[in-house]
């Protein structure tokens, strides 16, 4: 069985979310209108982004098992990311 490393869009998304979690944990976050202590906010939001990164990584592993061809995998994952962004913008 030959295994090779395949770069996918959800890999980039998970890496970005991990970077964001570490950045928020180190430098903090400021939200207008919030009255929470600085340490509580940055730890809470860093944990949320870490959880998002874990969910995205799990989705990547699941989709890799369903779609063996890299081209189909890229199409499905880009469609998933686009759908998530559209839903986020509609809810916002």
TIDRENKOL-217536 format. One record per residue (C-alpha): residue number from 1; x, y, z. Coordinates in nm, 4 decimals, m for minus. Layout:
% residues N
R  num      east     north        up
R  NUM         X         Y         Z
...
//
This chain:
% residues 92
R  num      east     north        up
R    1    0.0000    0.0000    0.0000
R    2    0.1540    0.3241   m0.1137
R    3    0.0679    0.6263    0.0987
R    4    0.1444    0.9780   m0.0039
R    5    0.0823    1.3127    0.1522
R    6   m0.1957    1.5040   m0.0192
R    7   m0.2422    1.8727    0.0432
R    8   m0.6080    1.9718    0.0539
R    9   m0.8029    2.2914    0.1230
R   10   m0.9114    2.1678    0.4652
R   11   m0.5431    2.1227    0.5553
R   12   m0.4948    2.4938    0.4921
R   13   m0.8089    2.5762    0.6919
R   14   m0.6959    2.3649    0.9883
R   15   m0.3492    2.5218    0.9811
R   16   m0.5022    2.8712    0.9713
R   17   m0.7338    2.7916    1.2636
R   18   m0.4431    2.6505    1.4661
R   19   m0.2388    2.9620    1.3923
R   20   m0.5320    3.1796    1.4969
R   21   m0.5788    2.9857    1.8221
R   22   m0.2116    3.0220    1.9159
R   23   m0.2062    3.3894    1.8180
R   24   m0.5156    3.4654    2.0267
R   25   m0.3781    3.2673    2.3189
R   26   m0.0484    3.4566    2.3101
R   27   m0.1648    3.8089    2.2262
R   28   m0.5267    3.8096    2.3393
R   29   m0.8404    3.9335    2.1710
R   30   m1.0449    4.2471    2.2151
R   31   m1.4175    4.2557    2.1509
R   32   m1.6114    4.5799    2.1602
R   33   m1.8891    4.5869    2.4154
R   34   m1.7606    4.2927    2.6182
R   35   m1.6847    4.3255    2.9878
R   36   m1.5048    3.9956    3.0374
R   37   m1.1532    3.9796    3.1797
R   38   m0.8777    3.9679    2.9176
R   39   m0.7418    3.6277    3.0248
R   40   m1.0839    3.4620    3.0179
R   41   m1.1630    3.5908    2.6703
R   42   m0.8358    3.4948    2.5086
R   43   m0.8364    3.1449    2.6583
R   44   m1.1991    3.0914    2.5685
R   45   m1.1640    3.2071    2.2095
R   46   m0.8357    3.0199    2.1640
R   47   m1.0137    2.7044    2.2806
R   48   m1.3002    2.7661    2.0389
R   49   m1.0633    2.8038    1.7432
R   50   m0.8712    2.4951    1.8566
R   51   m1.1993    2.3029    1.8607
R   52   m1.2795    2.4318    1.5102
R   53   m0.9372    2.3152    1.3915
R   54   m0.9982    1.9672    1.5324
R   55   m1.3409    1.9460    1.3636
R   56   m1.1948    2.0589    1.0301
R   57   m0.9149    1.8004    1.0600
R   58   m1.1700    1.5292    1.1331
R   59   m1.3764    1.6352    0.8297
R   60   m1.0611    1.6201    0.6171
R   61   m0.9884    1.2649    0.7313
R   62   m1.3489    1.1604    0.6654
R   63   m1.3563    1.3085    0.3171
R   64   m1.0209    1.1498    0.2301
R   65   m1.1712    0.8088    0.2970
R   66   m1.4689    0.8752    0.0689
R   67   m1.2853    1.0395   m0.2214
R   68   m0.9630    0.8680   m0.3262
R   69   m0.8876    1.0922   m0.6243
R   70   m0.7218    1.4207   m0.5334
R   71   m0.9138    1.6232   m0.7917
R   72   m1.2528    1.5101   m0.6610
R   73   m1.1360    1.5660   m0.3038
R   74   m1.0360    1.9249   m0.3831
R   75   m1.3733    1.9931   m0.5482
R   76   m1.5706    1.8515   m0.2560
R   77   m1.3625    2.0294    0.0088
R   78   m1.3744    2.3643   m0.1723
R   79   m1.7515    2.3215   m0.2050
R   80   m1.7738    2.2485    0.1687
R   81   m1.5716    2.5596    0.2544
R   82   m1.7799    2.7744    0.0182
R   83   m2.1037    2.6431    0.1667
R   84   m1.9799    2.7105    0.5208
R   85   m1.8862    3.0692    0.4274
R   86   m2.2241    3.1299    0.2621
R   87   m2.4109    2.9952    0.5659
R   88   m2.1961    3.2100    0.7955
R   89   m2.2695    3.5227    0.5917
R   90   m2.6431    3.4467    0.5798
R   91   m2.6609    3.3998    0.9564
R   92   m2.4572    3.7123    1.0166
//
